Amino acid sequence: SVPCSAILSSYLLGERLNLLGKLGCLLSLVGSTVMVIHAPEDEEVTTLQEMTSKLQEPGFLAYAAILLALCFVLIFYLAPRYGQSNILVYLTICSVIGAFSVSSVKGLGIAIKGFFSGQPVLQQPLTWILVITLVASITTQINYLNKSLDIFNTSLVFPIYYVLFTTIVITTSVILFKEWVAMTVVDIIGTVCGFLTIILGVFLLHAFKDVDVSLWNLPQVLQNEEPAPVTRDDKNILIEVDNSSIAPEDKPKVFMLCT
């Protein structure tokens, strides 16, 4: 999603994508590949009863309550005030809501498999709760994502949204499905390093988006750097003025000694 949105917006919408932005897309691909290689395996959850028990755990209930409170603060307080100027407001709303959409998709996948295997999933309240949650969360995500795309650069919206959404999804998986319990140290380090690589790529996309640099003008940009001015103290200036032979004799000399 990160390189595709950046490249397509560059060609279709006329948005600039410089050399550092292309490197950021490449780093996002590398980081995503590393994360997939070291990603934790899904915990085996095959029935809605098991899904219900996981959703009712105190840790996940507290986590969901915190996310809901954060959503309400963002939607009703921060979005009307700072949504038009800060790209993180709308995208944080989409990412936080994404925790509920991912959990709902997971539960509905289990319900669909149970339906085709002859289980009475339509009679269980959790199925309809998951459907309502999924529809509401996806609608909210699409709404605020479109608002963000109307205001901000497309090549910036999708990378930042990707990082925020991935962070929320990883946290939700850890709390709800406990997927990291059986991971080795190597896989944990690989996953964290892959995610940090993605963040670095997104940083290159965002921080240097206005820098005019490409493979063609890179040597010129490097050669045209002006040398840093030499800072001289008062002692050196005083010696130069005193030894100057071109200074007019009638021009008074003023010396200042500072301690």
MODELLER restraints for C-alpha pairs under 7 A, 6 or more apart:
rsr = mdl.restraints
at = mdl.atoms
rsr.add(forms.Gaussian(group=physical.xy_distance, feature=features.Distance(at['CA:1:A'], at['CA:158:A']), mean=7.00, stdev=0.5))
rsr.add(forms.Gaussian(group=physical.xy_distance, feature=features.Distance(at['CA:2:A'], at['CA:25:A']), mean=6.44, stdev=0.5))
rsr.add(forms.Gaussian(group=physical.xy_distance, feature=features.Distance(at['CA:2:A'], at['CA:28:A']), mean=6.96, stdev=0.5))
rsr.add(forms.Gaussian(group=physical.xy_distance, feature=features.Distance(at['CA:2:A'], at['CA:158:A']), mean=5.88, stdev=0.5))
rsr.add(forms.Gaussian(group=physical.xy_distance, feature=features.Distance(at['CA:2:A'], at['CA:159:A']), mean=5.05, stdev=0.5))
rsr.add(forms.Gaussian(group=physical.xy_distance, feature=features.Distance(at['CA:3:A'], at['CA:25:A']), mean=4.81, stdev=0.5))
rsr.add(forms.Gaussian(group=physical.xy_distance, feature=features.Distance(at['CA:5:A'], at['CA:154:A']), mean=6.89, stdev=0.5))
rsr.add(forms.Gaussian(group=physical.xy_distance, feature=features.Distance(at['CA:5:A'], at['CA:155:A']), mean=5.99, stdev=0.5))
rsr.add(forms.Gaussian(group=physical.xy_distance, feature=features.Distance(at['CA:5:A'], at['CA:158:A']), mean=6.64, stdev=0.5))
rsr.add(forms.Gaussian(group=physical.xy_distance, feature=features.Distance(at['CA:6:A'], at['CA:154:A']), mean=6.85, stdev=0.5))
rsr.add(forms.Gaussian(group=physical.xy_distance, feature=features.Distance(at['CA:6:A'], at['CA:155:A']), mean=4.20, stdev=0.5))
rsr.add(forms.Gaussian(group=physical.xy_distance, feature=features.Distance(at['CA:9:A'], at['CA:15:A']), mean=5.82, stdev=0.5))
rsr.add(forms.Gaussian(group=physical.xy_distance, feature=features.Distance(at['CA:9:A'], at['CA:154:A']), mean=6.30, stdev=0.5))
rsr.add(forms.Gaussian(group=physical.xy_distance, feature=features.Distance(at['CA:9:A'], at['CA:155:A']), mean=6.38, stdev=0.5))
rsr.add(forms.Gaussian(group=physical.xy_distance, feature=features.Distance(at['CA:10:A'], at['CA:16:A']), mean=5.56, stdev=0.5))
rsr.add(forms.Gaussian(group=physical.xy_distance, feature=features.Distance(at['CA:10:A'], at['CA:17:A']), mean=5.98, stdev=0.5))
rsr.add(forms.Gaussian(group=physical.xy_distance, feature=features.Distance(at['CA:18:A'], at['CA:209:A']), mean=6.90, stdev=0.5))
rsr.add(forms.Gaussian(group=physical.xy_distance, feature=features.Distance(at['CA:18:A'], at['CA:212:A']), mean=6.60, stdev=0.5))
rsr.add(forms.Gaussian(group=physical.xy_distance, feature=features.Distance(at['CA:18:A'], at['CA:213:A']), mean=5.87, stdev=0.5))
rsr.add(forms.Gaussian(group=physical.xy_distance, feature=features.Distance(at['CA:18:A'], at['CA:214:A']), mean=5.90, stdev=0.5))
rsr.add(forms.Gaussian(group=physical.xy_distance, feature=features.Distance(at['CA:19:A'], at['CA:213:A']), mean=5.92, stdev=0.5))
rsr.add(forms.Gaussian(group=physical.xy_distance, feature=features.Distance(at['CA:19:A'], at['CA:214:A']), mean=4.82, stdev=0.5))
rsr.add(forms.Gaussian(group=physical.xy_distance, feature=features.Distance(at['CA:19:A'], at['CA:215:A']), mean=6.87, stdev=0.5))
rsr.add(forms.Gaussian(group=physical.xy_distance, feature=features.Distance(at['CA:20:A'], at['CA:204:A']), mean=5.88, stdev=0.5))
rsr.add(forms.Gaussian(group=physical.xy_distance, feature=features.Distance(at['CA:20:A'], at['CA:205:A']), mean=6.63, stdev=0.5))
rsr.add(forms.Gaussian(group=physical.xy_distance, feature=features.Distance(at['CA:20:A'], at['CA:208:A']), mean=6.75, stdev=0.5))
rsr.add(forms.Gaussian(group=physical.xy_distance, feature=features.Distance(at['CA:21:A'], at['CA:204:A']), mean=5.91, stdev=0.5))
rsr.add(forms.Gaussian(group=physical.xy_distance, feature=features.Distance(at['CA:21:A'], at['CA:205:A']), mean=4.42, stdev=0.5))
rsr.add(forms.Gaussian(group=physical.xy_distance, feature=features.Distance(at['CA:21:A'], at['CA:209:A']), mean=6.73, stdev=0.5))
rsr.add(forms.Gaussian(group=physical.xy_distance, feature=features.Distance(at['CA:23:A'], at['CA:201:A']), mean=6.99, stdev=0.5))
rsr.add(forms.Gaussian(group=physical.xy_distance, feature=features.Distance(at['CA:24:A'], at['CA:201:A']), mean=3.68, stdev=0.5))
rsr.add(forms.Gaussian(group=physical.xy_distance, feature=features.Distance(at['CA:24:A'], at['CA:202:A']), mean=5.86, stdev=0.5))
rsr.add(forms.Gaussian(group=physical.xy_distance, feature=features.Distance(at['CA:24:A'], at['CA:204:A']), mean=5.21, stdev=0.5))
rsr.add(forms.Gaussian(group=physical.xy_distance, feature=features.Distance(at['CA:24:A'], at['CA:205:A']), mean=5.48, stdev=0.5))
rsr.add(forms.Gaussian(group=physical.xy_distance, feature=features.Distance(at['CA:25:A'], at['CA:201:A']), mean=6.15, stdev=0.5))
rsr.add(forms.Gaussian(group=physical.xy_distance, feature=features.Distance(at['CA:27:A'], at['CA:197:A']), mean=6.16, stdev=0.5))
rsr.add(forms.Gaussian(group=physical.xy_distance, feature=features.Distance(at['CA:27:A'], at['CA:198:A']), mean=6.08, stdev=0.5))
rsr.add(forms.Gaussian(group=physical.xy_distance, feature=features.Distance(at['CA:27:A'], at['CA:201:A']), mean=4.92, stdev=0.5))
rsr.add(forms.Gaussian(group=physical.xy_distance, feature=features.Distance(at['CA:28:A'], at['CA:197:A']), mean=6.65, stdev=0.5))
rsr.add(forms.Gaussian(group=physical.xy_distance, feature=features.Distance(at['CA:28:A'], at['CA:198:A']), mean=4.41, stdev=0.5))
rsr.add(forms.Gaussian(group=physical.xy_distance, feature=features.Distance(at['CA:28:A'], at['CA:201:A']), mean=5.31, stdev=0.5))
rsr.add(forms.Gaussian(group=physical.xy_distance, feature=features.Distance(at['CA:31:A'], at['CA:194:A']), mean=4.08, stdev=0.5))
rsr.add(forms.Gaussian(group=physical.xy_distance, feature=features.Distance(at['CA:31:A'], at['CA:195:A']), mean=5.92, stdev=0.5))
rsr.add(forms.Gaussian(group=physical.xy_distance, feature=features.Distance(at['CA:31:A'], at['CA:197:A']), mean=4.93, stdev=0.5))
rsr.add(forms.Gaussian(group=physical.xy_distance, feature=features.Distance(at['CA:31:A'], at['CA:198:A']), mean=4.98, stdev=0.5))
rsr.add(forms.Gaussian(group=physical.xy_distance, feature=features.Distance(at['CA:32:A'], at['CA:194:A']), mean=6.26, stdev=0.5))
rsr.add(forms.Gaussian(group=physical.xy_distance, feature=features.Distance(at['CA:32:A'], at['CA:198:A']), mean=6.83, stdev=0.5))
rsr.add(forms.Gaussian(group=physical.xy_distance, feature=features.Distance(at['CA:34:A'], at['CA:190:A']), mean=6.55, stdev=0.5))
rsr.add(forms.Gaussian(group=physical.xy_distance, feature=features.Distance(at['CA:34:A'], at['CA:191:A']), mean=6.68, stdev=0.5))
rsr.add(forms.Gaussian(group=physical.xy_distance, feature=features.Distance(at['CA:34:A'], at['CA:194:A']), mean=5.04, stdev=0.5))
rsr.add(forms.Gaussian(group=physical.xy_distance, feature=features.Distance(at['CA:35:A'], at['CA:190:A']), mean=6.72, stdev=0.5))
rsr.add(forms.Gaussian(group=physical.xy_distance, feature=features.Distance(at['CA:35:A'], at['CA:191:A']), mean=4.71, stdev=0.5))
rsr.add(forms.Gaussian(group=physical.xy_distance, feature=features.Distance(at['CA:35:A'], at['CA:194:A']), mean=5.03, stdev=0.5))
rsr.add(forms.Gaussian(group=physical.xy_distance, feature=features.Distance(at['CA:35:A'], at['CA:195:A']), mean=6.63, stdev=0.5))
rsr.add(forms.Gaussian(group=physical.xy_distance, feature=features.Distance(at['CA:38:A'], at['CA:187:A']), mean=4.76, stdev=0.5))
rsr.add(forms.Gaussian(group=physical.xy_distance, feature=features.Distance(at['CA:38:A'], at['CA:190:A']), mean=5.79, stdev=0.5))
rsr.add(forms.Gaussian(group=physical.xy_distance, feature=features.Distance(at['CA:38:A'], at['CA:191:A']), mean=5.51, stdev=0.5))
rsr.add(forms.Gaussian(group=physical.xy_distance, feature=features.Distance(at['CA:39:A'], at['CA:191:A']), mean=6.31, stdev=0.5))
rsr.add(forms.Gaussian(group=physical.xy_distance, feature=features.Distance(at['CA:40:A'], at['CA:179:A']), mean=5.71, stdev=0.5))
rsr.add(forms.Gaussian(group=physical.xy_distance, feature=features.Distance(at['CA:40:A'], at['CA:180:A']), mean=5.93, stdev=0.5))
rsr.add(forms.Gaussian(group=physical.xy_distance, feature=features.Distance(at['CA:40:A'], at['CA:183:A']), mean=6.31, stdev=0.5))
rsr.add(forms.Gaussian(group=physical.xy_distance, feature=features.Distance(at['CA:41:A'], at['CA:179:A']), mean=6.28, stdev=0.5))
rsr.add(forms.Gaussian(group=physical.xy_distance, feature=features.Distance(at['CA:42:A'], at['CA:179:A']), mean=5.90, stdev=0.5))
rsr.add(forms.Gaussian(group=physical.xy_distance, feature=features.Distance(at['CA:43:A'], at['CA:177:A']), mean=6.17, stdev=0.5))
rsr.add(forms.Gaussian(group=physical.xy_distance, feature=features.Distance(at['CA:43:A'], at['CA:179:A']), mean=5.95, stdev=0.5))
rsr.add(forms.Gaussian(group=physical.xy_distance, feature=features.Distance(at['CA:45:A'], at['CA:51:A']), mean=6.64, stdev=0.5))
rsr.add(forms.Gaussian(group=physical.xy_distance, feature=features.Distance(at['CA:46:A'], at['CA:110:A']), mean=6.13, stdev=0.5))
rsr.add(forms.Gaussian(group=physical.xy_distance, feature=features.Distance(at['CA:47:A'], at['CA:110:A']), mean=6.24, stdev=0.5))
rsr.add(forms.Gaussian(group=physical.xy_distance, feature=features.Distance(at['CA:48:A'], at['CA:110:A']), mean=6.69, stdev=0.5))
rsr.add(forms.Gaussian(group=physical.xy_distance, feature=features.Distance(at['CA:48:A'], at['CA:111:A']), mean=6.56, stdev=0.5))
rsr.add(forms.Gaussian(group=physical.xy_distance, feature=features.Distance(at['CA:51:A'], at['CA:107:A']), mean=6.64, stdev=0.5))
rsr.add(forms.Gaussian(group=physical.xy_distance, feature=features.Distance(at['CA:54:A'], at['CA:176:A']), mean=6.33, stdev=0.5))
rsr.add(forms.Gaussian(group=physical.xy_distance, feature=features.Distance(at['CA:59:A'], at['CA:175:A']), mean=6.87, stdev=0.5))
rsr.add(forms.Gaussian(group=physical.xy_distance, feature=features.Distance(at['CA:60:A'], at['CA:175:A']), mean=6.05, stdev=0.5))
rsr.add(forms.Gaussian(group=physical.xy_distance, feature=features.Distance(at['CA:60:A'], at['CA:176:A']), mean=5.91, stdev=0.5))
rsr.add(forms.Gaussian(group=physical.xy_distance, feature=features.Distance(at['CA:67:A'], at['CA:96:A']), mean=6.36, stdev=0.5))
rsr.add(forms.Gaussian(group=physical.xy_distance, feature=features.Distance(at['CA:71:A'], at['CA:93:A']), mean=6.05, stdev=0.5))
rsr.add(forms.Gaussian(group=physical.xy_distance, feature=features.Distance(at['CA:71:A'], at['CA:96:A']), mean=6.86, stdev=0.5))
rsr.add(forms.Gaussian(group=physical.xy_distance, feature=features.Distance(at['CA:74:A'], at['CA:89:A']), mean=6.83, stdev=0.5))
rsr.add(forms.Gaussian(group=physical.xy_distance, feature=features.Distance(at['CA:74:A'], at['CA:93:A']), mean=6.59, stdev=0.5))
rsr.add(forms.Gaussian(group=physical.xy_distance, feature=features.Distance(at['CA:79:A'], at['CA:89:A']), mean=6.17, stdev=0.5))
rsr.add(forms.Gaussian(group=physical.xy_distance, feature=features.Distance(at['CA:79:A'], at['CA:90:A']), mean=6.86, stdev=0.5))
rsr.add(forms.Gaussian(group=physical.xy_distance, feature=features.Distance(at['CA:83:A'], at['CA:89:A']), mean=5.48, stdev=0.5))
rsr.add(forms.Gaussian(group=physical.xy_distance, feature=features.Distance(at['CA:83:A'], at['CA:90:A']), mean=6.18, stdev=0.5))
rsr.add(forms.Gaussian(group=physical.xy_distance, feature=features.Distance(at['CA:87:A'], at['CA:148:A']), mean=6.91, stdev=0.5))
rsr.add(forms.Gaussian(group=physical.xy_distance, feature=features.Distance(at['CA:87:A'], at['CA:152:A']), mean=6.94, stdev=0.5))
rsr.add(forms.Gaussian(group=physical.xy_distance, feature=features.Distance(at['CA:90:A'], at['CA:144:A']), mean=5.54, stdev=0.5))
rsr.add(forms.Gaussian(group=physical.xy_distance, feature=features.Distance(at['CA:90:A'], at['CA:145:A']), mean=6.75, stdev=0.5))
rsr.add(forms.Gaussian(group=physical.xy_distance, feature=features.Distance(at['CA:90:A'], at['CA:148:A']), mean=6.11, stdev=0.5))
rsr.add(forms.Gaussian(group=physical.xy_distance, feature=features.Distance(at['CA:91:A'], at['CA:145:A']), mean=6.63, stdev=0.5))
rsr.add(forms.Gaussian(group=physical.xy_distance, feature=features.Distance(at['CA:91:A'], at['CA:161:A']), mean=5.63, stdev=0.5))
rsr.add(forms.Gaussian(group=physical.xy_distance, feature=features.Distance(at['CA:92:A'], at['CA:164:A']), mean=6.78, stdev=0.5))
rsr.add(forms.Gaussian(group=physical.xy_distance, feature=features.Distance(at['CA:94:A'], at['CA:141:A']), mean=4.61, stdev=0.5))
rsr.add(forms.Gaussian(group=physical.xy_distance, feature=features.Distance(at['CA:94:A'], at['CA:144:A']), mean=6.50, stdev=0.5))
rsr.add(forms.Gaussian(group=physical.xy_distance, feature=features.Distance(at['CA:94:A'], at['CA:145:A']), mean=6.65, stdev=0.5))
rsr.add(forms.Gaussian(group=physical.xy_distance, feature=features.Distance(at['CA:95:A'], at['CA:161:A']), mean=6.83, stdev=0.5))
rsr.add(forms.Gaussian(group=physical.xy_distance, feature=features.Distance(at['CA:95:A'], at['CA:164:A']), mean=5.76, stdev=0.5))
rsr.add(forms.Gaussian(group=physical.xy_distance, feature=features.Distance(at['CA:95:A'], at['CA:165:A']), mean=4.40, stdev=0.5))
rsr.add(forms.Gaussian(group=physical.xy_distance, feature=features.Distance(at['CA:95:A'], at['CA:168:A']), mean=6.56, stdev=0.5))
rsr.add(forms.Gaussian(group=physical.xy_distance, feature=features.Distance(at['CA:96:A'], at['CA:168:A']), mean=6.51, stdev=0.5))
rsr.add(forms.Gaussian(group=physical.xy_distance, feature=features.Distance(at['CA:97:A'], at['CA:137:A']), mean=5.68, stdev=0.5))
rsr.add(forms.Gaussian(group=physical.xy_distance, feature=features.Distance(at['CA:97:A'], at['CA:141:A']), mean=6.73, stdev=0.5))
rsr.add(forms.Gaussian(group=physical.xy_distance, feature=features.Distance(at['CA:98:A'], at['CA:137:A']), mean=6.90, stdev=0.5))
rsr.add(forms.Gaussian(group=physical.xy_distance, feature=features.Distance(at['CA:98:A'], at['CA:165:A']), mean=6.62, stdev=0.5))
rsr.add(forms.Gaussian(group=physical.xy_distance, feature=features.Distance(at['CA:99:A'], at['CA:168:A']), mean=6.11, stdev=0.5))
rsr.add(forms.Gaussian(group=physical.xy_distance, feature=features.Distance(at['CA:99:A'], at['CA:169:A']), mean=5.76, stdev=0.5))
rsr.add(forms.Gaussian(group=physical.xy_distance, feature=features.Distance(at['CA:99:A'], at['CA:172:A']), mean=6.30, stdev=0.5))
rsr.add(forms.Gaussian(group=physical.xy_distance, feature=features.Distance(at['CA:100:A'], at['CA:137:A']), mean=6.64, stdev=0.5))
rsr.add(forms.Gaussian(group=physical.xy_distance, feature=features.Distance(at['CA:101:A'], at['CA:134:A']), mean=5.11, stdev=0.5))
rsr.add(forms.Gaussian(group=physical.xy_distance, feature=features.Distance(at['CA:101:A'], at['CA:137:A']), mean=5.67, stdev=0.5))
rsr.add(forms.Gaussian(group=physical.xy_distance, feature=features.Distance(at['CA:101:A'], at['CA:138:A']), mean=6.57, stdev=0.5))
rsr.add(forms.Gaussian(group=physical.xy_distance, feature=features.Distance(at['CA:104:A'], at['CA:130:A']), mean=5.07, stdev=0.5))
rsr.add(forms.Gaussian(group=physical.xy_distance, feature=features.Distance(at['CA:104:A'], at['CA:133:A']), mean=6.68, stdev=0.5))
rsr.add(forms.Gaussian(group=physical.xy_distance, feature=features.Distance(at['CA:104:A'], at['CA:134:A']), mean=5.60, stdev=0.5))
rsr.add(forms.Gaussian(group=physical.xy_distance, feature=features.Distance(at['CA:107:A'], at['CA:130:A']), mean=6.90, stdev=0.5))
rsr.add(forms.Gaussian(group=physical.xy_distance, feature=features.Distance(at['CA:108:A'], at['CA:127:A']), mean=6.79, stdev=0.5))
rsr.add(forms.Gaussian(group=physical.xy_distance, feature=features.Distance(at['CA:108:A'], at['CA:130:A']), mean=6.65, stdev=0.5))
rsr.add(forms.Gaussian(group=physical.xy_distance, feature=features.Distance(at['CA:111:A'], at['CA:121:A']), mean=6.05, stdev=0.5))
rsr.add(forms.Gaussian(group=physical.xy_distance, feature=features.Distance(at['CA:111:A'], at['CA:127:A']), mean=6.76, stdev=0.5))
rsr.add(forms.Gaussian(group=physical.xy_distance, feature=features.Distance(at['CA:114:A'], at['CA:121:A']), mean=6.58, stdev=0.5))
rsr.add(forms.Gaussian(group=physical.xy_distance, feature=features.Distance(at['CA:115:A'], at['CA:121:A']), mean=5.92, stdev=0.5))
rsr.add(forms.Gaussian(group=physical.xy_distance, feature=features.Distance(at['CA:121:A'], at['CA:127:A']), mean=6.68, stdev=0.5))
rsr.add(forms.Gaussian(group=physical.xy_distance, feature=features.Distance(at['CA:149:A'], at['CA:157:A']), mean=6.73, stdev=0.5))
rsr.add(forms.Gaussian(group=physical.xy_distance, feature=features.Distance(at['CA:156:A'], at['CA:205:A']), mean=6.83, stdev=0.5))
rsr.add(forms.Gaussian(group=physical.xy_distance, feature=features.Distance(at['CA:156:A'], at['CA:206:A']), mean=6.06, stdev=0.5))
rsr.add(forms.Gaussian(group=physical.xy_distance, feature=features.Distance(at['CA:159:A'], at['CA:202:A']), mean=5.66, stdev=0.5))
rsr.add(forms.Gaussian(group=physical.xy_distance, feature=features.Distance(at['CA:160:A'], at['CA:202:A']), mean=6.62, stdev=0.5))
rsr.add(forms.Gaussian(group=physical.xy_distance, feature=features.Distance(at['CA:163:A'], at['CA:199:A']), mean=6.62, stdev=0.5))
rsr.add(forms.Gaussian(group=physical.xy_distance, feature=features.Distance(at['CA:173:A'], at['CA:179:A']), mean=6.25, stdev=0.5))
rsr.add(forms.Gaussian(group=physical.xy_distance, feature=features.Distance(at['CA:174:A'], at['CA:180:A']), mean=6.11, stdev=0.5))
